[in-house]
Amino acid sequence: MARIASAAPSSASKKLARADEVFEDVRDGIRRSVSVGYQIHRAQLVETAEDGMDVYRVTDWEPFEVSLVAVPADATVGVLPLGRKLSYANRRKPVCQPSPSGGARE
């Protein structure tokens, strides 16, 4: 009688299973923080503030990478639950201000 040995899961199938697990965490609201690497090409000054926290509207930018992270550099960025719309009225103030050159200023 022949026996069929079960093959160990391939590296690709392990990665797919892990990706499914992470996606479920995002859908369930467990993983909500993101990190976005980007370069700003163009920004317009919207409001000048006395405290030095000027407000810019970025009109042209290029993403380099997006990652789910445990501790984001900017706590105002994250994944919204399905069906929830972004409200600027309830938006938290950023912990750092992007400079016009594309870097972050603490």
Backbone as numpy.savetxt, mean C-alpha at the origin, in Angstrom:
# Nx Ny Nz CAx CAy CAz Cx Cy Cz
1.94 -55.60 -6.23 1.10 -54.44 -6.23 2.00 -53.20 -6.23
1.69 -52.27 -7.09 2.48 -51.05 -7.21 1.95 -49.99 -6.26
2.88 -49.21 -5.72 2.50 -48.08 -4.87 2.87 -46.80 -5.58
1.99 -45.85 -5.49 2.25 -44.54 -6.09 2.68 -43.61 -4.97
3.87 -43.12 -5.10 4.38 -42.20 -4.09 3.79 -40.83 -4.33
3.38 -40.21 -3.25 2.85 -38.85 -3.43 4.02 -37.89 -3.55
3.91 -37.03 -4.51 4.96 -36.05 -4.76 4.84 -34.90 -3.77
5.97 -34.38 -3.36 5.96 -33.20 -2.49 5.43 -32.02 -3.28
4.72 -31.12 -2.61 4.21 -29.94 -3.33 5.36 -29.17 -3.97
5.12 -28.70 -5.18 6.14 -27.93 -5.89 6.27 -26.55 -5.27
7.36 -25.90 -5.57 7.59 -24.54 -5.08 6.50 -23.60 -5.58
6.08 -23.79 -6.84 5.04 -22.93 -7.41 3.72 -23.12 -6.70
3.36 -24.37 -6.36 2.08 -24.60 -5.69 2.11 -24.07 -4.27
3.29 -24.11 -3.60 3.41 -23.53 -2.26 3.22 -22.02 -2.32
3.79 -21.38 -3.34 3.66 -19.93 -3.50 2.22 -19.55 -3.79
1.54 -20.34 -4.61 0.14 -20.07 -4.93 -0.72 -20.20 -3.68
-0.47 -21.22 -2.87 -1.22 -21.40 -1.63 -0.98 -20.23 -0.69
0.26 -19.77 -0.59 0.59 -18.63 0.26 -0.10 -17.35 -0.24
-0.10 -17.17 -1.56 -0.77 -16.00 -2.14 -2.26 -16.02 -1.83
-2.89 -17.20 -1.93 -4.31 -17.33 -1.59 -4.56 -16.99 -0.12
-3.66 -17.43 0.74 -3.78 -17.15 2.18 -3.68 -15.65 2.45
-2.73 -14.99 1.83 -2.57 -13.55 2.02 -3.77 -12.80 1.47
-4.28 -13.21 0.30 -5.44 -12.55 -0.28 -6.66 -12.69 0.64
-6.84 -13.84 1.25 -7.94 -14.03 2.20 -7.79 -13.10 3.40
-6.55 -12.92 3.87 -6.31 -11.99 4.98 -6.68 -10.57 4.60
-6.38 -10.17 3.36 -6.76 -8.84 2.89 -8.28 -8.72 2.83
-8.92 -9.72 2.25 -10.38 -9.69 2.13 -11.06 -9.66 3.50
-10.47 -10.36 4.49 -11.04 -10.41 5.83 -10.67 -9.20 6.69
-9.86 -8.29 6.14 -9.49 -7.09 6.88 -8.36 -7.29 7.87
-7.69 -8.43 7.82 -6.58 -8.70 8.73 -5.33 -7.95 8.29
-5.04 -8.00 7.02 -3.90 -7.27 6.46 -4.46 -6.04 5.75
-4.13 -4.84 6.29 -4.70 -3.63 5.71 -3.66 -2.57 5.37
-2.44 -2.73 5.83 -1.42 -1.71 5.61 -0.63 -2.00 4.34
-0.36 -0.96 3.60 0.42 -1.11 2.37 1.59 -0.14 2.35
2.58 -0.50 1.59 3.71 0.37 1.32 3.77 0.55 -0.18
3.86 1.78 -0.63 3.90 2.06 -2.06 5.18 2.82 -2.37
5.97 2.26 -3.25 7.16 2.96 -3.73 6.80 3.68 -5.02
7.09 4.96 -5.10 6.68 5.73 -6.27 7.63 6.88 -6.53
7.54 7.43 -7.70 8.27 8.65 -8.05 7.25 9.68 -8.50
7.35 10.86 -7.93 6.46 11.96 -8.32 7.09 12.70 -9.49
6.34 12.83 -10.58 6.81 13.58 -11.74 6.32 15.02 -11.73
5.11 15.24 -11.19 4.54 16.59 -11.18 3.61 16.74 -9.98
3.72 17.87 -9.28 2.86 18.16 -8.13 2.52 19.65 -8.15
1.31 19.96 -7.72 0.85 21.35 -7.65 0.66 21.73 -6.19
1.14 22.90 -5.82 0.91 23.40 -4.47 -0.55 23.80 -4.36
-1.25 23.23 -3.39 -2.68 23.49 -3.20 -2.91 24.48 -2.07
-2.14 24.31 -0.99 -2.35 25.15 0.19 -1.02 25.35 0.91
-0.73 26.60 1.25 0.47 26.91 2.02 0.06 27.06 3.48
0.77 26.35 4.35 0.44 26.39 5.78 1.58 27.04 6.55
1.22 27.74 7.63 2.21 28.40 8.46 3.11 27.41 9.19
2.59 26.22 9.46 3.37 25.23 10.20 4.35 24.45 9.31
4.41 24.82 8.03 5.34 24.16 7.12 4.79 22.92 6.46
3.57 22.52 6.80 2.96 21.33 6.20 2.12 21.73 4.99
2.78 22.23 3.97 2.08 22.62 2.75 1.39 21.41 2.14
0.31 21.66 1.43 -0.46 20.59 0.80 -0.22 20.62 -0.70
0.17 19.47 -1.24 0.41 19.33 -2.68 -0.58 18.34 -3.27
-0.98 18.55 -4.50 -1.78 17.57 -5.25 -0.86 17.01 -6.32
-0.65 15.71 -6.25 0.21 15.04 -7.23 -0.63 14.73 -8.46
-0.19 15.22 -9.61 -0.96 15.04 -10.84 -0.30 14.06 -11.80
0.95 13.69 -11.53 1.64 12.72 -12.38 2.65 11.97 -11.52
2.46 10.65 -11.40 3.36 9.84 -10.60 3.48 8.45 -11.21
4.51 7.74 -10.78 4.78 6.42 -11.33 5.04 5.44 -10.18
4.21 4.40 -10.07 4.46 3.41 -9.00 5.62 2.49 -9.37
6.43 2.15 -8.35 7.52 1.19 -8.55 7.18 -0.16 -7.93
6.53 -0.14 -6.77 6.15 -1.38 -6.11 5.05 -1.11 -5.10
4.25 -2.14 -4.83 3.22 -2.08 -3.80 3.34 -3.36 -2.98
3.45 -3.20 -1.67 3.63 -4.36 -0.78 2.67 -4.26 0.39
2.20 -5.41 0.87 1.46 -5.48 2.12 2.50 -5.54 3.23
2.35 -4.69 4.25 3.33 -4.61 5.32 2.64 -4.61 6.68
3.40 -4.96 7.72 2.86 -4.94 9.07 2.83 -3.52 9.63
3.89 -2.75 9.35 3.99 -1.38 9.86 4.29 -0.46 8.68
3.30 0.34 8.26 3.52 1.22 7.11 4.29 2.48 7.48
5.00 3.05 6.53 5.68 4.32 6.75 4.66 5.45 6.89
3.54 5.35 6.18 2.47 6.35 6.23 1.19 5.64 6.66
0.80 5.87 7.90 -0.37 5.17 8.47 -1.69 5.59 7.84
-1.69 6.61 6.98 -2.94 7.04 6.33 -3.23 6.22 5.08
-2.32 5.33 4.70 -2.46 4.53 3.48 -2.87 3.11 3.87
-3.77 2.51 3.11 -4.16 1.14 3.42 -5.14 0.59 2.41
-5.63 -0.62 2.69 -6.58 -1.30 1.84 -7.97 -1.07 2.42
-8.88 -0.56 1.60 -10.26 -0.34 2.06 -11.04 -1.64 1.96
-11.95 -1.89 2.92 -12.83 -3.04 2.80 -13.70 -2.93 1.55
-14.10 -4.07 0.99 -14.96 -4.06 -0.19 -16.23 -3.27 0.07
-16.59 -2.43 -0.87 -17.82 -1.66 -0.75 -17.68 -0.34 -0.01
-16.55 -0.11 0.63 -16.35 1.14 1.37 -15.65 2.15 0.47
-16.17 3.37 0.45 -15.60 4.41 -0.39 -14.69 5.31 0.44
-13.66 5.82 -0.21 -12.72 6.72 0.44 -13.40 8.05 0.71
-13.30 8.52 1.93 -13.87 9.81 2.31 -12.74 10.74 2.73
-12.55 11.82 2.01 -11.50 12.76 2.37 -11.85 13.55 3.62
-13.12 13.63 3.95 -13.53 14.36 5.15 -13.04 13.65 6.41
-12.95 12.31 6.37 -12.55 11.54 7.53 -11.09 11.08 7.47
-10.36 11.60 6.50 -8.98 11.17 6.29 -8.08 11.68 7.41
-7.21 10.79 7.89 -6.25 11.19 8.92 -5.14 12.03 8.31
-4.57 12.92 9.11 -3.47 13.76 8.64 -2.23 12.89 8.47
-1.50 13.05 7.38 -0.30 12.24 7.16 0.74 12.46 8.25
1.53 11.40 8.51 2.60 11.51 9.49 3.85 12.11 8.87
3.96 12.09 7.57 5.07 12.75 6.90 4.52 13.42 5.64
5.23 14.38 5.16 4.78 15.15 4.00 5.69 14.88 2.81
5.12 14.48 1.68 5.97 14.29 0.50 6.56 15.61 0.04
7.80 15.59 -0.30 8.42 16.78 -0.85 8.20 16.80 -2.35
8.30 17.93 -3.01 8.05 17.99 -4.46 9.02 17.13 -5.25
10.18 16.78 -4.67 11.15 15.96 -5.39 10.80 14.48 -5.38
9.79 14.08 -4.60 9.35 12.69 -4.59 9.71 11.93 -3.35
10.57 12.45 -2.50 10.92 11.77 -1.26 9.96 12.16 -0.15
10.06 11.53 0.99 9.20 11.87 2.11 9.99 12.72 3.10
9.33 13.68 3.69 9.94 14.56 4.66 9.25 14.34 5.99
9.99 14.00 7.04 9.38 13.75 8.37 8.96 15.05 9.02
